[in-house]
Amino acid sequence: MGNKKNKNQEKNLNFGCLIFAAALVFAVLPAIIIDNPIPLVIFLAVAISIFPLLVQRDEETKLTPAIDNALIGLISVIMKADGQATKSELEKVKPFLLKKFGEKQAKKMLLLLKEKLQKDIRNVRPHCLSINRSFTYSQKLEFYTLLFRIAEANGEICENEADLLSRIAKHISIRNSDFIELTHEFSTFYNYQKRQTTVVYRDTSWAYKALLIEENASMEEVKKAYRKLAMQYHPDKVSPHDTFAQKEAADKFYRINEAYKHLQKEKR
């Protein structure tokens, strides 16, 4: 994954080619000078068996600090999206990190995750762009599937988790066909997308955060915050020529409306 890994692989390939070329010279010379093909035959037999080992990829993925930060940042956002990070969610994360990065790197990343869970990451786009630049498509899809499994670990994918997963999919360029396949695999998300929701809201913290107010806010404060943000992020306020800004505003506007409707029901 990433540029650092590619550089390591290139070094391994160059080293392997150098050894191969040197050995070839020493095998060919006897065949030419003393007309004895046996060393050449032996060399070719050995080379065929060991050359793949000289150029093999590192088994454990090497990441730059920026990519570490992006990966763990997105994991922490999904873990907290339903109100709290739980043990069942962490149990989805640990095996993935161990398998992909090895024990030593996984321990470092888990410590970073502990730090990230104490912070409030509001903008996931920079993390997504880092991953989009550095990962192959198959690596992105594998990581994105992990995010789904984290969200589903507590039994259902709540609206806030579904919203984040949708935005992350766009930012890291997950194909629509793969996205749809995942939403079918995780039925609560699929129902949410179809507006036939069976989603259970675990708490209301996501709604207060969406409206940028404290959790003890009165209904009057909720309405005031909603009106202010709805005006600020209404798609009509964004240039019609900026497609990306239009989409961002539409997503934000939708989330603000969902948060307001949810708090209206809660405060009845």
Phi and psi in degrees as a GROMACS rama.xvg file:
@    title "Ramachandran Plot"
@    xaxis  label "Phi"
@    yaxis  label "Psi"
@TYPE xy
95.9753  174.641  GLY-2
-68.2772  -37.165  ASN-3
-63.2418  -41.6582  LYS-4
-63.4246  -42.2069  LYS-5
-61.5918  -38.9254  ASN-6
-65.4986  -40.9617  LYS-7
-62.3504  -42.259  ASN-8
-64.776  -38.3704  GLN-9
-64.5577  -39.8691  GLU-10
-62.8226  -44.5275  LYS-11
-60.4546  -41.4904  ASN-12
-64.8038  -44.9091  LEU-13
-63.1633  -41.2244  ASN-14
-64.3463  -42.9277  PHE-15
-63.5391  -41.5141  GLY-16
-65.1117  -38.2066  CYS-17
-62.9242  -46.5642  LEU-18
-63.5405  -42.1065  ILE-19
-60.8501  -44.5465  PHE-20
-66.1561  -42.5452  ALA-21
-63.5892  -44.3089  ALA-22
-65.2354  -35.4126  ALA-23
-63.6735  -40.9841  LEU-24
-60.8356  -47.2122  VAL-25
-67.9079  -23.8215  PHE-26
-83.9263  -34.7554  ALA-27
-76.7799  -37.4224  VAL-28
-54.4767  -49.3565  LEU-29
-61.0253  -35.8819  PRO-30
-64.1385  -33.3726  ALA-31
-81.7246  -45.7602  ILE-32
-71.7896  -48.5608  ILE-33
-108.72  11.564  ILE-34
53.8453  46.7327  ASP-35
-123.793  106.095  ASN-36
-79.8045  -6.21933  PRO-37
-60.3406  -47.0966  ILE-38
-57.8879  -36.7359  PRO-39
-67.1359  -41.713  LEU-40
-63.5403  -43.6407  VAL-41
-62.8838  -42.9954  ILE-42
-60.0529  -47.4334  PHE-43
-61.9541  -38.0239  LEU-44
-65.1964  -44.5802  ALA-45
-68.6176  -40.8045  VAL-46
-61.7526  -41.0348  ALA-47
-60.4089  -34.3709  ILE-48
-83.1811  -32.1432  SER-49
-104.854  -16.8768  ILE-50
-58.113  -40.9043  PHE-51
-58.7042  -30.7627  PRO-52
-70.2314  -29.465  LEU-53
-73.0428  -26.5752  LEU-54
-113.881  10.0862  VAL-55
-64.5402  154.95  GLN-56
-77.6702  153.296  ARG-57
-61.8532  134.628  ASP-58
-68.0899  -38.1181  GLU-59
-93.464  137.779  GLU-60
-73.2374  133.093  THR-61
-103.729  131.472  LYS-62
-123.385  153.807  LEU-63
-82.7951  159.092  THR-64
-55.35  -35.4734  PRO-65
-65.0369  -39.739  ALA-66
-73.7195  -39.2164  ILE-67
-51.4817  -48.8376  ASP-68
-62.5012  -40.573  ASN-69
-68.1031  -46.7356  ALA-70
-58.5026  -53.6558  LEU-71
-68.8634  -33.3123  ILE-72
-59.1571  -47.4655  GLY-73
-67.9464  -37.9029  LEU-74
-60.4125  -44.6402  ILE-75
-65.573  -37.7923  SER-76
-62.4401  -45.301  VAL-77
-67.1204  -39.0522  ILE-78
-62.2241  -34.765  MET-79
-92.4116  -5.59921  LYS-80
-63.7891  -27.7727  ALA-81
-96.0713  13.9777  ASP-82
112.792  -29.9678  GLY-83
-158.717  147.62  GLN-84
-84.3899  130.304  ALA-85
-116.949  165.534  THR-86
-63.3388  -38.124  LYS-87
-63.7114  -33.6059  SER-88
-70.6497  -42.0811  GLU-89
-62.9144  -33.5185  LEU-90
-66.3413  -20.6205  GLU-91
-80.3642  -29.409  LYS-92
-79.7295  -46.0492  VAL-93
-55.3887  -51.5614  LYS-94
-60.7474  -35.9891  PRO-95
-62.8831  -47.5978  PHE-96
-64.848  -41.6425  LEU-97
-63.4921  -43.6983  LEU-98
-67.2721  -42.4427  LYS-99
-84.3635  -31.2273  LYS-100
-122.663  -6.31372  PHE-101
84.5747  162.392  GLY-102
-62.6513  -44.8613  GLU-103
-62.876  -49.6531  LYS-104
-68.0993  -36.8872  GLN-105
-61.4781  -39.6958  ALA-106
-62.1651  -42.2465  LYS-107
-63.3845  -41.0801  LYS-108
-70.2109  -32.6909  MET-109
-68.8267  -34.9678  LEU-110
-66.0159  -40.0493  LEU-111
-64.7228  -37.7512  LEU-112
-62.207  -40.5313  LEU-113
-59.3889  -40.2568  LYS-114
-67.326  -44.7439  GLU-115
-63.2896  -34.2323  LYS-116
-67.1903  -16.4814  LEU-117
-87.5552  -7.33037  GLN-118
-109.409  162.323  LYS-119
-110.519  103.303  ASP-120
-91.9309  110.64  ILE-121
-91.4657  -29.4045  ARG-122
-115.725  109.225  ASN-123
-87.0497  -12.2291  VAL-124
-59.525  -45.6122  ARG-125
-59.0732  -39.8438  PRO-126
-62.8503  -43.0843  HIS-127
-62.7617  -41.2347  CYS-128
-65.6998  -36.7295  LEU-129
-61.5187  -44.3039  SER-130
-67.4375  -40.3792  ILE-131
-62.3995  -34.6445  ASN-132
-75.7594  -30.1557  ARG-133
-105.124  -20.7058  SER-134
-101.655  150.728  PHE-135
-74.451  167.229  THR-136
-62.4975  -42.4496  TYR-137
-63.4691  -35.5474  SER-138
-68.3528  -40.137  GLN-139
-63.1476  -43.2068  LYS-140
-66.2154  -38.9958  LEU-141
-63.2134  -44.9094  GLU-142
-66.8869  -40.6257  PHE-143
-63.5086  -37.3846  TYR-144
-62.8379  -37.6954  THR-145
-58.6038  -42.7429  LEU-146
-60.673  -38.9072  LEU-147
-60.6824  -44.8817  PHE-148
-67.4817  -34.0855  ARG-149
-64.7373  -46.8098  ILE-150
-61.8272  -34.3993  ALA-151
-86.7492  -7.63094  GLU-152
-58.5537  -30.3483  ALA-153
-90.7257  7.94149  ASN-154
115.822  -29.7431  GLY-155
-156.665  158.436  GLU-156
-97.8774  111.259  ILE-157
-75.3636  172.11  CYS-158
-61.9527  -40.9116  GLU-159
-65.0309  -39.9545  ASN-160
-63.9376  -43.4617  GLU-161
-61.7971  -40.2068  ALA-162
-62.6386  -45.2889  ASP-163
-64.1015  -43.6895  LEU-164
-61.9794  -37.3984  LEU-165
-64.7679  -44.7698  SER-166
-68.054  -41.1029  ARG-167
-62.629  -40.4175  ILE-168
-56.846  -42.2112  ALA-169
-68.2887  -43.8607  LYS-170
-68.3052  -31.6017  HIS-171
-101.676  10.956  ILE-172
61.4478  46.1113  SER-173
-74.6658  131.583  ILE-174
-62.6458  144.393  ARG-175
-59.9924  -36.6574  ASN-176
-63.249  -39.8801  SER-177
-70.4361  -38.075  ASP-178
-62.1522  -45.3959  PHE-179
-63.7313  -40.1341  ILE-180
-60.8353  -40.7617  GLU-181
-68.4142  -39.1434  LEU-182
-67.2651  -27.1066  THR-183
-74.9562  -34.5492  HIS-184
-66.4961  -37.8442  GLU-185
-103.962  95.4528  PHE-186
-62.6913  -34.1775  SER-187
-65.708  -34.2228  THR-188
-68.7702  -42.0602  PHE-189
-59.6758  -44.2676  TYR-190
-63.6055  -38.3115  ASN-191
-63.4909  -43.807  TYR-192
-61.8709  -34.6297  GLN-193
-84.8485  2.79935  LYS-194
61.5053  23.5577  ARG-195
-109.641  56.3073  GLN-196
-69.6398  134.931  THR-197
-117.968  17.4583  THR-198
-68.1509  137.347  VAL-199
-100.664  122.48  VAL-200
-79.879  117.45  TYR-201
-75.0993  -32.7533  ARG-202
-160.457  -176.866  ASP-203
-110.426  7.35554  THR-204
-61.3495  -35.9042  SER-205
-61.9825  -35.8558  TRP-206
-69.1031  -42.0895  ALA-207
-63.7776  -40.7508  TYR-208
-63.9736  -38.9361  LYS-209
-62.8682  -32.5396  ALA-210
-94.235  1.01941  LEU-211
60.2478  43.9911  LEU-212
-132.484  165.068  ILE-213
-73.9481  155.993  GLU-214
-72.4549  -13.3117  GLU-215
-98.3726  15.7171  ASN-216
-65.7217  144.558  ALA-217
-77.1176  168.682  SER-218
-64.5221  -32.842  MET-219
-64.3179  -40.5732  GLU-220
-67.8904  -36.043  GLU-221
-61.0282  -46.9511  VAL-222
-62.2466  -42.7341  LYS-223
-63.0549  -44.6105  LYS-224
-64.6325  -41.1827  ALA-225
-61.3951  -48.1765  TYR-226
-60.7803  -40.7649  ARG-227
-64.4587  -48.1446  LYS-228
-71.4797  -35.6049  LEU-229
-62.551  -38.7099  ALA-230
-69.5307  -39.9303  MET-231
-66.6002  -40.4392  GLN-232
-106.686  12.628  TYR-233
-62.9464  131.729  HIS-234
-53.687  -26.8342  PRO-235
-67.6118  -18.1571  ASP-236
-81.2526  -11.0495  LYS-237
-101.118  147.254  VAL-238
-57.6475  129.14  SER-239
-67.052  -14.1839  PRO-240
-88.3209  -11.6715  HIS-241
-99.4427  92.7461  ASP-242
-61.5491  -44.0772  THR-243
-64.4598  -44.898  PHE-244
-62.8038  -37.4886  ALA-245
-60.1111  -44.1952  GLN-246
-67.3793  -42.7304  LYS-247
-60.5344  -44.3139  GLU-248
-64.9751  -40.9295  ALA-249
-63.1529  -42.7717  ALA-250
-62.8497  -44.9859  ASP-251
-65.013  -43.3526  LYS-252
-62.7403  -41.0649  PHE-253
-62.5051  -44.5294  TYR-254
-64.8748  -40.2367  ARG-255
-61.4077  -42.8628  ILE-256
-65.3099  -41.4003  ASN-257
-64.1098  -40.9019  GLU-258
-63.4242  -43.4715  ALA-259
-63.7708  -45.2272  TYR-260
-62.8662  -37.9004  LYS-261
-66.5122  -42.1106  HIS-262
-71.2018  -30.9185  LEU-263
-59.5928  -44.4335  GLN-264
-66.7085  -40.9854  LYS-265
-65.7756  -33.8216  GLU-266
-95.5618  7.12088  LYS-267
